[in-house]
Amino acid sequence: MSVLFFKRFLKRPFQIASIVPSSKALVERVSDKIDFDQARVIAEYGPGEGVHSREIARRMRPDCQLLLFEIDAAFSRDLSRQFSDDARVHVINDNAAHLQRELDRRGIEACDYIVSGIPFSILQIDKKRDLLQQTHDALVPGGRFIIYQVTNELKQHAKIFEHAKSEYFLQNIPPMFITVFERANGRNGEAPVAAAASSFRR
Ligand SMILES: C[S@@+](CC[C@H](N)C(=O)[O-])C[C@H]1O[C@@H](n2cnc3c(N)ncnc32)[C@H](O)[C@@H]1O
């Protein structure tokens, strides 16, 4: 077990919402849902100690950027240390709700994928809807929002996405729903348009 993870859980149980990081099996399953040949911009909400981030960074192309939004300062410091040699990875010690501001600041048009491990279910309804809308708007057409959650309650609030597909994944403690939401205008079944190559502007 990650000592840092457990310590941060004791400090902020509702924000961290789990006593152990995601299992290797869950990490691989989530990464398998990303087309790394196409992805040029990936954002991750709530990377924690970085178990998904390391796998994403390991698989992603040299010209792909990974933006890590982690609200916890201790996790952010640890992530900055882990990725200090990888210029593709940017650690942002901030609320995921500031995604659009951060994209604007960096001159990034949109994300191909957004992966989330934050405890959406405990967010107030207005904050939840705001973050969902912002996440949707920050994706390229056909871009995907991938979440892993103990409950599948987010699905009922995320009707702005054209498609949603869930699976219940048992190889994690606790078991998780993995849901992939897709923004409209993507051509069904094909990979998202790469953000860097896209001429699409919001
Ligand atoms: C359940 S942990 C998941 C950690 C890691 N992704 C994993 O799978 O093991 C949730 C993480 O989300 C972070 N978090 C919670 N709310 C957040 C927010 N609004 N913006 C950014 N990070 C947030 C917490 O600090 C914590 O690191």
Ligand as a Chemical Component Dictionary entry (heavy atoms), coordinates in Angstrom:
data_LIG
# 
_chem_comp.id                   LIG 
_chem_comp.type                 NON-POLYMER 
_chem_comp.pdbx_formal_charge   0 
_chem_comp.three_letter_code    LIG 
# 
loop_
_chem_comp_atom.comp_id 
_chem_comp_atom.atom_id 
_chem_comp_atom.alt_atom_id 
_chem_comp_atom.type_symbol 
_chem_comp_atom.charge 
_chem_comp_atom.model_Cartn_x 
_chem_comp_atom.model_Cartn_y 
_chem_comp_atom.model_Cartn_z 
_chem_comp_atom.pdbx_ordinal 
LIG C1  C1  C 0  -9.965  8.181  -5.053 1  
LIG S1  S1  S 1  -8.494  9.172  -5.191 2  
LIG C2  C2  C 0  -7.925  8.499  -6.749 3  
LIG C3  C3  C 0  -6.428  8.522  -6.854 4  
LIG C4  C4  C 0  -5.874  7.799  -8.091 5  
LIG N1  N1  N 0  -6.408  8.349  -9.316 6  
LIG C5  C5  C 0  -6.116  6.309  -8.045 7  
LIG O1  O1  O 0  -6.829  5.806  -8.921 8  
LIG O2  O2  O -1 -5.587  5.655  -7.164 9  
LIG C6  C6  C 0  -9.166  10.767 -5.628 10 
LIG C7  C7  C 0  -8.127  11.855 -5.913 11 
LIG O3  O3  O 0  -8.808  12.992 -6.445 12 
LIG C8  C8  C 0  -8.278  14.196 -5.856 13 
LIG N2  N2  N 0  -9.340  15.202 -5.998 14 
LIG C9  C9  C 0  -10.551 15.217 -5.371 15 
LIG N3  N3  N 0  -11.292 16.252 -5.817 16 
LIG C10 C10 C 0  -10.537 16.899 -6.765 17 
LIG C11 C11 C 0  -10.765 18.025 -7.615 18 
LIG N4  N4  N 0  -11.923 18.702 -7.573 19 
LIG N5  N5  N 0  -9.791  18.398 -8.471 20 
LIG C12 C12 C 0  -8.611  17.715 -8.526 21 
LIG N6  N6  N 0  -8.333  16.642 -7.742 22 
LIG C13 C13 C 0  -9.286  16.244 -6.880 23 
LIG C14 C14 C 0  -7.954  13.766 -4.443 24 
LIG O4  O4  O 0  -7.035  14.647 -3.819 25 
LIG C15 C15 C 0  -7.383  12.358 -4.691 26 
LIG O5  O5  O 0  -6.013  12.427 -4.988 27 
# 
loop_
_chem_comp_bond.comp_id 
_chem_comp_bond.atom_id_1 
_chem_comp_bond.atom_id_2 
_chem_comp_bond.value_order 
_chem_comp_bond.pdbx_ordinal 
LIG C1  S1  SING 1  
LIG S1  C2  SING 2  
LIG S1  C6  SING 3  
LIG C2  C3  SING 4  
LIG C3  C4  SING 5  
LIG C4  N1  SING 6  
LIG C4  C5  SING 7  
LIG C5  O1  DOUB 8  
LIG C5  O2  SING 9  
LIG C6  C7  SING 10 
LIG C7  O3  SING 11 
LIG C7  C15 SING 12 
LIG O3  C8  SING 13 
LIG C8  N2  SING 14 
LIG C8  C14 SING 15 
LIG N2  C9  SING 16 
LIG N2  C13 SING 17 
LIG C9  N3  DOUB 18 
LIG N3  C10 SING 19 
LIG C10 C11 SING 20 
LIG C10 C13 DOUB 21 
LIG C11 N4  SING 22 
LIG C11 N5  DOUB 23 
LIG N5  C12 SING 24 
LIG C12 N6  DOUB 25 
LIG N6  C13 SING 26 
LIG C14 O4  SING 27 
LIG C14 C15 SING 28 
LIG C15 O5  SING 29 
# 
